[in-house]
Amino acid sequence: MKRNIVLSLEYDGTDWHGWQLQKNAPTIQGALEAALATITGETIRVTGASRTDAGVHARGQVCNFYTNSRIPVERFPFALNANLPKSIVVLKAVEVDLDFHARYWALGKRYVYEICNRRQPSAFRRHFSYHVPQGLSVEAMRQAAALLEGEHDFKAFQAVGSSVESTVRHLWQLKVEQPEASRILICAEGNGFLYNMVRIIVGTLLEVGLGKRPVSDMTAILASRNRDLAGPTAPPHGLCLEKVFYPPQLSLTLEMG
């Protein structure tokens, strides 16, 4: 009997070429599908909520797959983790209705970008934060970030070559936090994100923080819909998918221990 299983997982994306399956490069999806084949004996295709890029990490990725296996759902994390590299860990598995789809049912996502802002880089956070040795004006970055909150056409913050029907997205929240002197976190929550959107926003906010452009530039960039007017794309290793939002009942099921 066919079952639909949802997994929540975390991974260190440093050594992976992103989520999506590739023929000649190791990916998170590929590793998961190989582990599933080992424990079920089936050829299984996994659907992820977010197609994270090479080098991007996740604390709260969600995926689903169909199986005829009789493995008890609570055993999937243990069985998979025994067959996965240590950089990928399945946190929880739940069985859901057959019509659930990890990507299409997602209501939104939260990404966090970490910046190490001190003269010397971090030995401990080097794979998870982008080192910016110059001084940054966090207050200017906060003011600029506030101008991007809400529903806008974010075409200027989309990587060139991407093809989507609409570039309008609702950015529920864009916060610049400084939990400690040398650590800056940019938290973006929204109903959806364009290709490289968070990293381009971060690159633009960094230019504001460095005094290379005024806060007011954000409004002009949005209105232009021109990628050339926004800042550079920040490196992938500072970015982490923190959470995927689903309808309340499913979210609660995924988060319970």
C-alpha positions in Angstrom: 0.0 0.0 0.0 1.4 3.4 -1.1 2.4 5.8 1.7 3.4 9.4 1.7 6.2 10.1 4.2 7.4 13.6 5.1 10.9 14.1 6.5 12.3 17.1 8.3 16.1 17.3 8.1 19.2 19.4 8.6 22.4 19.5 6.6 25.8 21.2 6.3 25.9 22.1 2.6 29.6 22.8 2.5 30.5 19.6 0.5 27.3 19.3 -1.5 26.3 20.7 -4.8 23.0 21.9 -3.5 19.7 20.0 -3.0 18.7 19.1 -6.5 19.8 15.8 -8.2 22.7 16.1 -10.6 24.3 13.4 -12.7 28.0 14.1 -11.9 27.9 15.9 -8.6 26.9 14.9 -5.0 23.7 16.4 -3.9 21.4 16.2 -0.8 18.6 14.8 -2.8 20.9 12.2 -4.4 22.2 11.1 -1.0 18.7 10.8 0.5 17.5 8.8 -2.5 20.5 6.4 -2.3 19.8 5.9 1.4 16.1 5.2 0.8 17.0 2.7 -1.9 19.2 0.9 0.6 16.7 0.6 3.3 13.5 0.0 1.2 14.8 -1.7 -1.9 12.8 0.7 -4.0 13.7 3.4 -6.5 12.3 6.5 -4.7 12.1 10.2 -5.9 12.3 12.7 -3.1 10.6 16.2 -3.4 12.1 19.0 -1.4 10.5 22.2 -0.2 13.5 24.3 -1.2 16.1 23.7 -3.8 19.0 25.1 -1.8 22.1 26.0 -3.9 25.6 24.5 -3.6 27.1 25.5 -0.2 23.8 26.6 1.4 22.9 24.9 4.6 19.5 23.9 6.2 18.2 23.5 9.7 14.6 23.0 8.7 14.4 21.5 5.2 11.3 19.4 4.5 10.8 16.8 1.8 8.3 14.0 1.0 8.4 10.7 -0.9 6.1 7.8 -1.7 6.9 4.2 -0.7 5.3 0.8 -0.4 7.7 -0.1 2.4 6.3 -1.3 5.7 9.0 0.3 7.8 7.3 2.0 10.8 7.3 5.7 10.2 9.2 6.4 13.4 12.0 4.2 12.3 12.8 6.1 9.1 15.1 8.7 10.8 17.2 6.0 12.5 17.4 3.9 9.4 18.3 6.8 7.1 20.8 8.4 9.4 22.6 5.0 9.6 23.0 5.2 5.8 23.7 9.0 5.3 26.9 11.0 5.6 27.3 12.8 9.0 26.6 16.1 7.3 22.9 15.2 6.6 20.6 14.3 9.5 16.9 13.3 9.3 15.2 14.8 12.4 11.7 13.4 12.1 9.4 11.4 9.8 5.6 11.6 9.7 3.0 9.9 7.4 0.6 12.3 5.7 -2.2 12.2 3.1 -1.2 11.1 -0.4 -1.9 14.5 -1.8 0.7 16.4 0.3 3.5 18.0 -1.7 6.5 19.5 0.2 7.0 22.4 -2.2 3.4 23.2 -3.3 1.9 23.0 0.2 4.6 25.3 1.7 3.1 28.7 2.8 6.5 30.4 3.2 10.1 30.0 4.3 12.6 31.6 6.7 16.2 32.0 5.7 19.0 33.4 7.9 22.3 34.8 6.5 25.2 35.1 9.0 28.0 37.6 8.7 31.2 37.5 10.8 32.1 41.2 11.2 35.5 41.5 12.7 39.1 41.9 11.5 39.9 38.2 11.6 37.7 35.4 10.3 36.2 32.8 12.5 37.8 29.4 12.8 34.6 27.8 14.1 32.0 29.5 11.9 34.0 29.7 8.7 31.7 27.3 6.8 28.5 29.0 8.1 29.2 32.8 8.0 30.6 35.3 5.5 33.6 37.2 6.8 33.4 41.0 6.3 36.5 42.6 8.0 35.4 46.2 7.4 33.1 48.0 9.9 29.4 47.9 9.1 26.6 50.3 10.0 24.0 47.9 11.4 21.5 50.7 11.9 21.8 51.8 8.2 21.3 48.1 7.2 18.2 47.9 9.4 16.7 51.0 7.8 17.4 49.7 4.3 15.9 46.3 5.1 12.7 47.8 6.4 12.1 49.3 2.9 11.9 45.9 1.4 9.3 44.5 3.7 5.9 43.9 2.3 4.6 42.8 -1.1 6.8 44.1 -4.0 8.1 43.1 -7.4 11.6 41.8 -6.5 12.8 41.3 -10.1 15.9 43.5 -9.4 16.9 41.0 -6.7 16.6 37.9 -8.9 19.5 36.3 -10.6 19.7 36.8 -14.3 18.5 33.9 -16.4 15.8 32.7 -14.0 12.3 32.2 -15.5 9.3 32.5 -13.3 5.8 33.7 -14.2 5.7 36.4 -11.6 8.5 38.2 -9.6 6.1 39.6 -7.0 6.7 38.2 -3.6 5.6 39.1 -0.1 8.5 39.6 2.3 6.8 39.3 5.7 9.9 40.2 7.6 13.5 41.3 6.9 15.4 41.9 10.1 19.0 42.7 10.7 20.1 41.5 14.2 23.3 41.7 16.1 23.3 39.0 18.8 27.0 39.8 19.6 29.5 42.5 18.5 31.1 40.5 15.7 28.0 38.5 14.5 25.3 39.9 12.3 22.2 37.9 11.2 19.9 38.9 8.4 16.6 37.1 8.8 14.2 36.9 5.8 10.7 35.5 6.0 8.3 35.4 3.1 5.7 33.5 1.0 8.4 32.7 -1.5 11.8 33.7 -2.8 13.2 34.2 -6.3 16.5 32.6 -7.4 19.3 34.0 -5.3 17.0 36.7 -3.9 18.2 36.5 -0.3 21.8 36.5 -1.3 21.4 39.5 -3.6 19.5 41.4 -0.9 22.3 40.6 1.6 24.9 41.8 -0.9 23.0 45.1 -1.4 22.5 45.5 2.4 26.2 45.0 2.9 26.9 47.9 0.5 24.6 50.1 2.5 26.4 49.0 5.7 29.8 49.8 4.2 28.6 53.3 3.2 28.9 52.5 -0.5 25.2 53.4 -1.2 22.5 55.3 0.7 19.6 53.7 2.5 17.2 55.2 0.0 18.7 53.2 -2.9 16.5 50.2 -1.9 13.3 51.9 -3.0 14.9 52.9 -6.3 16.3 49.4 -6.9 12.8 47.9 -6.4 11.2 50.3 -8.7 13.8 49.7 -11.4 13.2 46.0 -11.7 16.9 46.0 -12.9 19.3 43.4 -11.5 22.2 45.6 -12.5 21.3 48.2 -10.0 21.3 45.9 -7.0 24.4 44.8 -5.1 26.5 41.7 -5.6 25.3 38.2 -4.8 26.6 37.3 -1.3 28.5 33.9 -1.1 26.3 30.8 -0.4 28.0 29.5 2.8 26.5 32.2 5.0 22.9 31.2 4.1 20.8 28.7 6.0 17.2 27.6 5.4 15.8 27.8 8.9 12.2 26.8 8.5 9.5 26.0 6.0 6.0 27.1 7.0 3.0 24.8 6.4 -0.7 24.8 7.5 -0.8 24.7 11.4 -1.7 21.0 11.8 1.2 19.7 9.7 3.7 22.2 11.2 2.8 21.0 14.7 3.2 17.4 13.7 6.6 18.1 12.2 7.9 20.0 15.2 6.8 17.7 17.9 9.5 15.4 19.3 
